[in-house]
Amino acid sequence: MPAETFWVDGEIGALVPPDDRGLALADGVFETLRVAEGVISWREYHEARLLQGLRVLSFSNPQDLASGLLLQTEQQLAADLGAVSGTLRLTVTRGSGPRGYGLPIPEQPRSVVRFSPGLPDRLPPARLAISPIAWAEQPVLAGCKLLARTEQVLAMTGARASGFDEAIMCDPEGAWLSTASGNLFLRLGSVLVTPPITAAGIAGTRRQVIIEQCAAALGYRVEVRAITLADQQRADEAMFCNSVIGVRGIESVEDRSFICFEAAEALNHQLHPATAV
């Protein structure tokens, strides 16, 4: 099997043209999907977020587009690669268009699919820096997984250059909002605290699954609210999550250490029981 496989508009090995609006203007959204033996994990959550992003960006027929492209992606994967496991990225752009900001008429959205084989090994608890790069607030776009990820690239690059695994990203007031690649949770006793995604941030699929299903199944209660300084000092445990790694414990945030990882491990087994990391 090749290291990676690419499809553009359903054609394996095709290329994206230079007039694509996703390339030129970041005009589009994407989903990063964990695939286990050909099955997309928590597929319905990805479809819901993809639909939200397409609606916010005013794509035509967003419901049909979201469901149709996910189905097409599953069929392409099965037909060309079989029951494989790995990470699949589905990118949806506005398609080709003229120079400038005006929308192309007619609109012809483009799909770009990238499959990377293999699931991640179990990861040790992460060491995090606090990034000087803050999330920019834009309530209209909050929650959507848009193509422009400049802040996250800079935050992750800075953290790793300083010897850390990941970065805490804050809101403009300095409150912890997320990591560069995932959603953040603190555990205080039997309560899991996660910041709201109302002005900035990405509404992660695994965050939503934890809120709606996993936390209660393990006896935890979730509070969606700002993380305070007192929370940081009192927390028994810290963790972050995304669709690829599941849940990863946090060993430290700069000089603040955490020594317990029981909730992170239990939640991870709830999210990805067959291939928990």
C-alpha positions as semicolon CSV with decimal commas, in nm:
position;residue;x (nm);y (nm);z (nm)
1;M;0,000;0,000;0,000
2;P;0,138;0,350;-0,081
3;A;0,229;0,576;0,208
4;E;-0,066;0,803;0,125
5;T;-0,347;0,815;-0,128
6;F;-0,516;1,126;-0,271
7;W;-0,844;1,182;-0,456
8;V;-0,964;1,508;-0,613
9;D;-1,333;1,511;-0,704
10;G;-1,329;1,133;-0,679
11;E;-1,034;1,083;-0,913
12;I;-0,738;0,908;-0,753
13;G;-0,409;1,091;-0,804
14;A;-0,568;1,400;-0,961
15;L;-0,438;1,750;-0,889
16;V;-0,600;2,065;-0,752
17;P;-0,596;2,345;-1,013
18;P;-0,434;2,679;-0,922
19;D;-0,765;2,867;-0,952
20;D;-0,920;2,666;-0,666
21;R;-1,067;2,901;-0,406
22;G;-0,959;2,680;-0,119
23;L;-0,599;2,724;-0,230
24;A;-0,632;3,093;-0,314
25;L;-0,868;3,216;-0,039
26;A;-0,900;2,934;0,218
27;D;-1,264;2,927;0,107
28;G;-1,375;2,594;0,247
29;V;-1,388;2,353;0,539
30;F;-1,237;2,018;0,629
31;E;-1,288;1,715;0,849
32;T;-1,016;1,488;0,988
33;L;-1,161;1,140;1,020
34;R;-1,031;0,840;1,209
35;V;-1,090;0,520;1,009
36;A;-1,076;0,177;1,173
37;E;-1,102;-0,119;0,934
38;G;-1,280;0,093;0,677
39;V;-1,531;0,247;0,920
40;I;-1,530;0,619;1,006
41;S;-1,541;0,665;1,383
42;W;-1,830;0,880;1,511
43;R;-1,931;0,959;1,155
44;E;-2,256;1,139;1,247
45;Y;-2,067;1,400;1,450
46;H;-1,839;1,475;1,156
47;E;-2,133;1,510;0,919
48;A;-2,305;1,752;1,158
49;R;-1,996;1,973;1,186
50;L;-1,928;1,960;0,813
51;L;-2,286;2,071;0,753
52;Q;-2,246;2,356;1,002
53;G;-1,932;2,483;0,827
54;L;-2,087;2,464;0,481
55;R;-2,392;2,655;0,604
56;V;-2,184;2,927;0,768
57;L;-1,988;2,974;0,445
58;S;-2,316;2,987;0,246
59;F;-2,245;2,686;0,024
60;S;-2,538;2,586;-0,194
61;N;-2,738;2,280;-0,080
62;P;-2,518;2,220;0,227
63;Q;-2,717;1,923;0,360
64;D;-2,694;1,728;0,035
65;L;-2,332;1,829;-0,010
66;A;-2,223;1,718;0,339
67;S;-2,398;1,383;0,332
68;G;-2,312;1,316;-0,032
69;L;-1,941;1,387;0,002
70;L;-1,905;1,174;0,314
71;L;-2,079;0,885;0,140
72;Q;-1,865;0,932;-0,171
73;T;-1,552;0,937;0,045
74;E;-1,647;0,611;0,217
75;Q;-1,717;0,446;-0,118
76;Q;-1,388;0,565;-0,268
77;L;-1,194;0,436;0,029
78;A;-1,360;0,095;0,017
79;A;-1,328;0,059;-0,359
80;D;-0,964;0,166;-0,387
81;L;-0,810;0,055;-0,056
82;G;-1,052;-0,182;0,117
83;A;-1,102;-0,214;0,494
84;V;-0,801;-0,006;0,593
85;S;-0,722;0,184;0,913
86;G;-0,572;0,530;0,927
87;T;-0,645;0,902;0,910
88;L;-0,857;1,049;0,634
89;R;-0,889;1,420;0,565
90;L;-1,186;1,541;0,363
91;T;-1,144;1,897;0,235
92;V;-1,435;2,077;0,068
93;T;-1,355;2,396;-0,124
94;R;-1,578;2,634;-0,318
95;G;-1,410;2,500;-0,630
96;S;-1,253;2,696;-0,913
97;G;-1,343;3,061;-0,956
98;P;-1,236;3,396;-1,100
99;R;-0,990;3,627;-0,930
100;G;-1,135;3,826;-0,640
101;Y;-1,383;3,762;-0,362
102;G;-1,703;3,731;-0,563
103;L;-1,857;3,383;-0,566
104;P;-1,826;3,173;-0,880
105;I;-2,148;3,124;-1,076
106;P;-2,235;2,844;-1,098
107;E;-2,074;2,716;-0,780
108;Q;-1,902;2,380;-0,824
109;P;-1,759;2,263;-0,489
110;R;-1,447;2,049;-0,500
111;S;-1,356;1,760;-0,269
112;V;-0,997;1,673;-0,185
113;V;-0,943;1,351;0,010
114;R;-0,615;1,240;0,166
115;F;-0,575;0,902;0,335
116;S;-0,274;0,832;0,557
117;P;-0,251;0,466;0,663
118;G;-0,195;0,355;1,021
119;L;-0,335;0,468;1,355
120;P;-0,117;0,639;1,618
121;D;0,054;0,443;1,891
122;R;-0,033;0,506;2,253
123;L;0,102;0,851;2,339
124;P;0,255;0,947;2,676
125;P;0,112;1,244;2,866
126;A;0,203;1,568;2,691
127;R;0,409;1,864;2,804
128;L;0,247;2,192;2,700
129;A;0,362;2,550;2,663
130;I;0,128;2,848;2,676
131;S;0,135;3,003;2,332
132;P;0,158;3,380;2,282
133;I;-0,067;3,323;1,981
134;A;-0,427;3,378;2,092
135;W;-0,744;3,272;1,917
136;A;-0,901;3,556;1,720
137;E;-1,265;3,599;1,817
138;Q;-1,525;3,572;1,540
139;P;-1,856;3,442;1,676
140;V;-2,004;3,384;1,329
141;L;-1,728;3,136;1,245
142;A;-1,674;2,987;1,592
143;G;-1,690;2,610;1,602
144;C;-1,636;2,556;1,229
145;K;-1,331;2,371;1,100
146;L;-1,226;2,623;0,837
147;L;-0,928;2,583;0,606
148;A;-0,734;2,881;0,749
149;R;-0,533;2,747;1,045
150;T;-0,254;3,005;1,067
151;E;-0,278;3,057;1,445
152;Q;-0,256;2,683;1,512
153;V;0,045;2,637;1,285
154;L;0,230;2,919;1,463
155;A;0,133;2,797;1,811
156;M;0,245;2,439;1,743
157;T;0,565;2,549;1,571
158;G;0,661;2,771;1,863
159;A;0,585;2,506;2,124
160;R;0,787;2,235;1,953
161;A;1,077;2,468;1,886
162;S;1,094;2,517;2,266
163;G;1,088;2,143;2,341
164;F;0,719;2,103;2,424
165;D;0,474;1,856;2,270
166;E;0,183;2,093;2,228
167;A;0,056;2,441;2,308
168;I;-0,226;2,587;2,513
169;M;-0,404;2,856;2,313
170;C;-0,589;3,129;2,501
171;D;-0,871;3,366;2,419
172;P;-0,792;3,740;2,388
173;E;-0,838;3,781;2,766
174;G;-0,580;3,510;2,843
175;A;-0,816;3,230;2,949
176;W;-0,724;2,879;2,836
177;L;-0,940;2,789;2,537
178;S;-0,787;2,486;2,363
179;T;-0,464;2,328;2,252
180;A;-0,326;2,387;1,905
181;S;-0,467;2,056;1,784
182;G;-0,755;1,974;2,015
183;N;-1,015;2,061;2,275
184;L;-0,923;2,104;2,638
185;F;-1,072;1,949;2,954
186;L;-0,980;1,987;3,320
187;R;-1,107;1,742;3,581
188;L;-1,198;1,874;3,926
189;G;-1,317;1,574;4,125
190;S;-1,610;1,430;3,932
191;V;-1,656;1,741;3,715
192;L;-1,505;1,791;3,371
193;V;-1,467;2,155;3,269
194;T;-1,429;2,254;2,904
195;P;-1,437;2,607;2,760
196;P;-1,734;2,722;2,550
197;I;-1,692;2,749;2,174
198;T;-1,902;3,062;2,120
199;A;-1,656;3,333;2,013
200;A;-1,354;3,130;1,896
201;G;-1,228;2,775;1,868
202;I;-1,329;2,454;1,693
203;A;-1,621;2,244;1,814
204;G;-1,438;1,913;1,819
205;T;-1,625;1,594;1,743
206;R;-1,463;1,408;2,034
207;R;-1,538;1,699;2,267
208;Q;-1,904;1,669;2,169
209;V;-1,909;1,292;2,217
210;I;-1,757;1,332;2,563
211;I;-2,015;1,598;2,655
212;E;-2,313;1,403;2,520
213;Q;-2,220;1,042;2,593
214;C;-1,888;0,941;2,747
215;A;-1,868;1,161;3,056
216;A;-2,200;1,048;3,204
217;A;-2,125;0,684;3,123
218;L;-1,814;0,711;3,344
219;G;-1,983;0,904;3,625
220;Y;-1,855;1,252;3,536
221;R;-2,054;1,573;3,498
222;V;-1,950;1,826;3,232
223;E;-1,950;2,202;3,285
224;V;-1,907;2,412;2,970
225;R;-1,761;2,736;3,102
226;A;-1,445;2,943;3,106
227;I;-1,146;2,784;3,278
228;T;-1,039;3,010;3,565
229;L;-0,701;3,047;3,732
230;A;-0,847;2,870;4,035
231;D;-0,949;2,579;3,810
232;Q;-0,593;2,552;3,677
233;Q;-0,454;2,544;4,032
234;R;-0,711;2,298;4,173
235;A;-0,750;2,058;3,884
236;D;-0,679;1,692;3,950
237;E;-0,619;1,620;3,586
238;A;-0,588;1,789;3,246
239;M;-0,634;1,642;2,899
240;F;-0,706;1,728;2,538
241;C;-0,881;1,543;2,259
242;N;-0,913;1,524;1,883
243;S;-1,037;1,276;1,627
244;V;-0,700;1,115;1,557
245;I;-0,548;1,060;1,902
246;G;-0,869;1,037;2,103
247;V;-0,789;1,172;2,451
248;R;-0,434;1,245;2,565
249;G;-0,340;1,330;2,921
250;I;-0,143;1,645;3,001
251;E;0,161;1,600;3,222
252;S;0,235;1,970;3,259
253;V;0,150;2,318;3,136
254;E;0,482;2,497;3,173
255;D;0,546;2,490;3,552
256;R;0,205;2,342;3,650
257;S;0,222;1,960;3,675
258;F;-0,055;1,702;3,673
259;I;0,004;1,349;3,802
260;C;-0,331;1,178;3,743
261;F;-0,448;1,044;3,405
262;E;-0,733;0,809;3,499
263;A;-1,014;1,007;3,333
264;A;-0,812;1,057;3,015
265;E;-0,752;0,684;2,983
266;A;-1,113;0,592;3,060
267;L;-1,255;0,848;2,817
268;N;-1,017;0,735;2,547
269;H;-1,137;0,376;2,578
270;Q;-1,494;0,503;2,550
271;L;-1,415;0,697;2,232
272;H;-1,203;0,437;2,053
273;P;-1,245;0,103;2,234
274;A;-1,088;-0,122;1,971
275;T;-0,777;0,090;1,912
276;A;-0,742;0,308;2,220
277;V;-0,417;0,502;2,245
